[in-house]
Amino acid sequence: MEFPEDLKYTPDHEWIRVNDTQTEATIGITDFAQRELGDIVYVDVSTIGETVAHGAVFGTIEAVKTVSDLFMPVSGAVLEANREIDANPALVNTAPYGAGWLVKIQIADPNQLGTLLRADEYKKLIGA
């Protein structure tokens, strides 16, 4: 299982990659989460253009056996959803930290980044 050191993580198994100016970020689900969910068949993000609060639901992810909510790691405006996963949702399984990203946001409060987990803390949380 991968745990890239340049990302921050949530206890709900989302990751966030912040740009250099800490104004925008890319969000996805962790390798652990995609393994737990199994084969991803659909991702629904209906919050494009909306500002979503820290911890609020920004979409859902559907696997063969379950549907799970996606939670916003920090407050921000959803700028874009990954359209590649519309046609190929398996990208979330095969490249969760790359081509399988979910949304890009404009960060509303960079101070919230301090509440997120480092890779070592996330690994401890999931017992890896």
C-alpha atoms as an extended CHARMM CRD file, in Angstrom:
* protein
*
       128  EXT
         1         1  MET       CA              0.0000000000        0.0000000000        0.0000000000  PROA      1               0.0000000000
         2         2  GLU       CA              1.2030000000        3.4940000000       -0.8160000000  PROA      2               0.0000000000
         3         3  PHE       CA              1.2950000000        6.5090000000        1.5190000000  PROA      3               0.0000000000
         4         4  PRO       CA              2.8550000000        9.4450000000       -0.3680000000  PROA      4               0.0000000000
         5         5  GLU       CA              4.6490000000       11.7670000000        2.0520000000  PROA      5               0.0000000000
         6         6  ASP       CA              3.6940000000       14.9250000000        0.1090000000  PROA      6               0.0000000000
         7         7  LEU       CA             -0.0220000000       14.4450000000        0.8710000000  PROA      7               0.0000000000
         8         8  LYS       CA             -2.1770000000       15.1290000000        3.9120000000  PROA      8               0.0000000000
         9         9  TYR       CA             -4.8430000000       12.6050000000        4.9700000000  PROA      9               0.0000000000
        10        10  THR       CA             -8.1980000000       12.5330000000        6.7370000000  PROA      10              0.0000000000
        11        11  PRO       CA             -9.5220000000        9.9220000000        9.1710000000  PROA      11              0.0000000000
        12        12  ASP       CA            -12.2610000000        9.3400000000        6.5480000000  PROA      12              0.0000000000
        13        13  HSD       CA             -9.5990000000        8.1580000000        4.0320000000  PROA      13              0.0000000000
        14        14  GLU       CA             -9.4300000000       11.1430000000        1.6900000000  PROA      14              0.0000000000
        15        15  TRP       CA             -6.0900000000       12.6470000000        0.6870000000  PROA      15              0.0000000000
        16        16  ILE       CA             -5.2710000000       16.2040000000       -0.3270000000  PROA      16              0.0000000000
        17        17  ARG       CA             -2.3400000000       17.5080000000       -2.3860000000  PROA      17              0.0000000000
        18        18  VAL       CA             -1.8990000000       21.2600000000       -1.8730000000  PROA      18              0.0000000000
        19        19  ASN       CA             -0.2370000000       23.5360000000       -4.4410000000  PROA      19              0.0000000000
        20        20  ASP       CA              2.8170000000       25.5970000000       -3.5240000000  PROA      20              0.0000000000
        21        21  THR       CA              0.8180000000       28.7220000000       -2.6420000000  PROA      21              0.0000000000
        22        22  GLN       CA             -1.6710000000       26.7450000000       -0.4940000000  PROA      22              0.0000000000
        23        23  THR       CA             -4.5700000000       28.2220000000       -2.4690000000  PROA      23              0.0000000000
        24        24  GLU       CA             -5.6570000000       25.2030000000       -4.5060000000  PROA      24              0.0000000000
        25        25  ALA       CA             -5.6120000000       21.4670000000       -3.9220000000  PROA      25              0.0000000000
        26        26  THR       CA             -6.4300000000       18.1300000000       -5.4900000000  PROA      26              0.0000000000
        27        27  ILE       CA             -8.4350000000       15.5660000000       -3.5070000000  PROA      27              0.0000000000
        28        28  GLY       CA             -8.8980000000       11.8280000000       -3.8550000000  PROA      28              0.0000000000
        29        29  ILE       CA             -9.3330000000        8.6820000000       -1.7850000000  PROA      29              0.0000000000
        30        30  THR       CA             -6.4540000000        6.7200000000       -0.3260000000  PROA      30              0.0000000000
        31        31  ASP       CA             -5.0420000000        3.4380000000       -1.5490000000  PROA      31              0.0000000000
        32        32  PHE       CA             -6.4070000000        1.8780000000        1.6550000000  PROA      32              0.0000000000
        33        33  ALA       CA             -9.9170000000        3.2200000000        0.9330000000  PROA      33              0.0000000000
        34        34  GLN       CA            -10.0220000000        1.9680000000       -2.6490000000  PROA      34              0.0000000000
        35        35  ARG       CA             -8.8780000000       -1.4870000000       -1.4860000000  PROA      35              0.0000000000
        36        36  GLU       CA            -11.5860000000       -1.5600000000        1.1920000000  PROA      36              0.0000000000
        37        37  LEU       CA            -14.2840000000       -0.4560000000       -1.2730000000  PROA      37              0.0000000000
        38        38  GLY       CA            -13.2920000000       -2.8840000000       -4.0200000000  PROA      38              0.0000000000
        39        39  ASP       CA            -14.0470000000       -2.2800000000       -7.6820000000  PROA      39              0.0000000000
        40        40  ILE       CA            -15.1730000000        1.3450000000       -8.1470000000  PROA      40              0.0000000000
        41        41  VAL       CA            -18.0190000000        1.6050000000      -10.6600000000  PROA      41              0.0000000000
        42        42  TYR       CA            -19.1860000000        5.2280000000      -10.3350000000  PROA      42              0.0000000000
        43        43  VAL       CA            -18.2010000000        8.5530000000       -8.7700000000  PROA      43              0.0000000000
        44        44  ASP       CA            -20.7810000000       11.3120000000       -8.3410000000  PROA      44              0.0000000000
        45        45  VAL       CA            -19.6340000000       14.8700000000       -7.6260000000  PROA      45              0.0000000000
        46        46  SER       CA            -22.5560000000       17.2690000000       -7.8020000000  PROA      46              0.0000000000
        47        47  THR       CA            -20.8990000000       20.1550000000       -5.9330000000  PROA      47              0.0000000000
        48        48  ILE       CA            -18.9120000000       21.7800000000       -8.7650000000  PROA      48              0.0000000000
        49        49  GLY       CA            -19.0050000000       25.5520000000       -8.3080000000  PROA      49              0.0000000000
        50        50  GLU       CA            -20.1380000000       25.2390000000       -4.6900000000  PROA      50              0.0000000000
        51        51  THR       CA            -18.2260000000       26.0060000000       -1.5210000000  PROA      51              0.0000000000
        52        52  VAL       CA            -18.2210000000       22.9150000000        0.6660000000  PROA      52              0.0000000000
        53        53  ALA       CA            -17.4370000000       23.1000000000        4.3860000000  PROA      53              0.0000000000
        54        54  HSD       CA            -14.6850000000       21.1100000000        6.0540000000  PROA      54              0.0000000000
        55        55  GLY       CA            -16.0720000000       17.6370000000        6.8150000000  PROA      55              0.0000000000
        56        56  ALA       CA            -19.1780000000       18.0490000000        4.6320000000  PROA      56              0.0000000000
        57        57  VAL       CA            -20.0800000000       15.6320000000        1.8400000000  PROA      57              0.0000000000
        58        58  PHE       CA            -18.8930000000       16.7080000000       -1.6130000000  PROA      58              0.0000000000
        59        59  GLY       CA            -19.9630000000       13.5690000000       -3.4960000000  PROA      59              0.0000000000
        60        60  THR       CA            -20.3350000000        9.8100000000       -3.3840000000  PROA      60              0.0000000000
        61        61  ILE       CA            -18.3310000000        6.8720000000       -4.6230000000  PROA      61              0.0000000000
        62        62  GLU       CA            -19.9790000000        3.6280000000       -5.6360000000  PROA      62              0.0000000000
        63        63  ALA       CA            -18.3210000000        0.2420000000       -5.6100000000  PROA      63              0.0000000000
        64        64  VAL       CA            -19.8340000000       -3.0950000000       -6.6180000000  PROA      64              0.0000000000
        65        65  LYS       CA            -21.1050000000       -3.7470000000       -3.0680000000  PROA      65              0.0000000000
        66        66  THR       CA            -21.4960000000       -0.3180000000       -1.4520000000  PROA      66              0.0000000000
        67        67  VAL       CA            -21.8810000000        3.4470000000       -1.8060000000  PROA      67              0.0000000000
        68        68  SER       CA            -19.8000000000        5.7660000000        0.3810000000  PROA      68              0.0000000000
        69        69  ASP       CA            -19.8850000000        9.5040000000        0.9790000000  PROA      69              0.0000000000
        70        70  LEU       CA            -16.8460000000       11.6250000000        0.1350000000  PROA      70              0.0000000000
        71        71  PHE       CA            -15.9230000000       14.1970000000        2.7940000000  PROA      71              0.0000000000
        72        72  MET       CA            -14.1650000000       17.5180000000        2.1870000000  PROA      72              0.0000000000
        73        73  PRO       CA            -10.7660000000       17.6060000000        3.9630000000  PROA      73              0.0000000000
        74        74  VAL       CA            -10.7930000000       21.4370000000        4.2160000000  PROA      74              0.0000000000
        75        75  SER       CA            -13.3760000000       24.0580000000        3.3360000000  PROA      75              0.0000000000
        76        76  GLY       CA            -13.2070000000       25.1390000000       -0.2690000000  PROA      76              0.0000000000
        77        77  ALA       CA            -14.9000000000       25.8370000000       -3.5770000000  PROA      77              0.0000000000
        78        78  VAL       CA            -15.0550000000       22.8340000000       -5.8930000000  PROA      78              0.0000000000
        79        79  LEU       CA            -13.4230000000       23.9990000000       -9.1280000000  PROA      79              0.0000000000
        80        80  GLU       CA            -13.3640000000       20.8120000000      -11.1470000000  PROA      80              0.0000000000
        81        81  ALA       CA            -14.2110000000       17.1200000000      -11.0700000000  PROA      81              0.0000000000
        82        82  ASN       CA            -12.0860000000       14.5090000000      -12.8050000000  PROA      82              0.0000000000
        83        83  ARG       CA            -14.0110000000       13.7310000000      -16.0010000000  PROA      83              0.0000000000
        84        84  GLU       CA            -11.6190000000       10.8720000000      -16.8540000000  PROA      84              0.0000000000
        85        85  ILE       CA            -13.2060000000        8.7730000000      -14.1110000000  PROA      85              0.0000000000
        86        86  ASP       CA            -16.6640000000        9.2610000000      -15.6480000000  PROA      86              0.0000000000
        87        87  ALA       CA            -15.6210000000        6.9840000000      -18.5030000000  PROA      87              0.0000000000
        88        88  ASN       CA            -13.1530000000        4.9140000000      -16.4830000000  PROA      88              0.0000000000
        89        89  PRO       CA            -13.9850000000        4.8160000000      -12.7390000000  PROA      89              0.0000000000
        90        90  ALA       CA            -11.4480000000        1.9970000000      -12.2910000000  PROA      90              0.0000000000
        91        91  LEU       CA             -8.7510000000        4.7180000000      -12.3710000000  PROA      91              0.0000000000
        92        92  VAL       CA             -9.6190000000        5.3100000000       -8.7140000000  PROA      92              0.0000000000
        93        93  ASN       CA             -8.5410000000        1.7120000000       -8.0460000000  PROA      93              0.0000000000
        94        94  THR       CA             -5.4890000000        1.5940000000      -10.3000000000  PROA      94              0.0000000000
        95        95  ALA       CA             -4.0840000000        5.0950000000       -9.6550000000  PROA      95              0.0000000000
        96        96  PRO       CA             -5.6760000000        6.5540000000       -6.5020000000  PROA      96              0.0000000000
        97        97  TYR       CA             -2.9100000000        9.1740000000       -6.0820000000  PROA      97              0.0000000000
        98        98  GLY       CA             -2.5610000000        9.9890000000       -9.7800000000  PROA      98              0.0000000000
        99        99  ALA       CA             -5.0820000000        9.7140000000      -12.6250000000  PROA      99              0.0000000000
       100       100  GLY       CA             -7.7870000000        8.6130000000      -10.1470000000  PROA      100             0.0000000000
       101       101  TRP       CA             -8.0450000000       11.9800000000       -8.3680000000  PROA      101             0.0000000000
       102       102  LEU       CA            -11.6040000000       13.1860000000       -7.6770000000  PROA      102             0.0000000000
       103       103  VAL       CA            -11.8270000000       16.9930000000       -7.4250000000  PROA      103             0.0000000000
       104       104  LYS       CA             -9.7850000000       20.1810000000       -7.4460000000  PROA      104             0.0000000000
       105       105  ILE       CA            -10.6970000000       22.9240000000       -5.0040000000  PROA      105             0.0000000000
       106       106  GLN       CA             -9.8350000000       26.4790000000       -4.0710000000  PROA      106             0.0000000000
       107       107  ILE       CA             -8.9640000000       26.3830000000       -0.3810000000  PROA      107             0.0000000000
       108       108  ALA       CA            -11.0620000000       28.7330000000        1.7520000000  PROA      108             0.0000000000
       109       109  ASP       CA             -9.0130000000       28.4960000000        4.9670000000  PROA      109             0.0000000000
       110       110  PRO       CA             -5.3910000000       27.2740000000        4.7090000000  PROA      110             0.0000000000
       111       111  ASN       CA             -5.2480000000       27.0470000000        8.5240000000  PROA      111             0.0000000000
       112       112  GLN       CA             -7.4580000000       23.9320000000        8.3070000000  PROA      112             0.0000000000
       113       113  LEU       CA             -4.5780000000       22.0790000000        6.6390000000  PROA      113             0.0000000000
       114       114  GLY       CA             -3.0070000000       21.8240000000       10.0880000000  PROA      114             0.0000000000
       115       115  THR       CA             -5.8380000000       19.5590000000       11.2530000000  PROA      115             0.0000000000
       116       116  LEU       CA             -4.9910000000       16.8610000000        8.6930000000  PROA      116             0.0000000000
       117       117  LEU       CA             -2.8190000000       13.7940000000        9.1760000000  PROA      117             0.0000000000
       118       118  ARG       CA              0.7170000000       13.2540000000        7.8960000000  PROA      118             0.0000000000
       119       119  ALA       CA              1.4590000000        9.9560000000        6.1260000000  PROA      119             0.0000000000
       120       120  ASP       CA              2.9390000000        8.3570000000        9.2700000000  PROA      120             0.0000000000
       121       121  GLU       CA             -0.0970000000        9.3960000000       11.3430000000  PROA      121             0.0000000000
       122       122  TYR       CA             -2.4930000000        8.0050000000        8.7280000000  PROA      122             0.0000000000
       123       123  LYS       CA             -0.5930000000        4.7050000000        8.5810000000  PROA      123             0.0000000000
       124       124  LYS       CA             -0.8710000000        4.4180000000       12.3650000000  PROA      124             0.0000000000
       125       125  LEU       CA             -4.6150000000        5.1950000000       12.1780000000  PROA      125             0.0000000000
       126       126  ILE       CA             -5.2850000000        2.3130000000        9.7870000000  PROA      126             0.0000000000
       127       127  GLY       CA             -2.7960000000       -0.0470000000       11.4360000000  PROA      127             0.0000000000
       128       128  ALA       CA             -0.4060000000       -0.2420000000        8.5070000000  PROA      128             0.0000000000
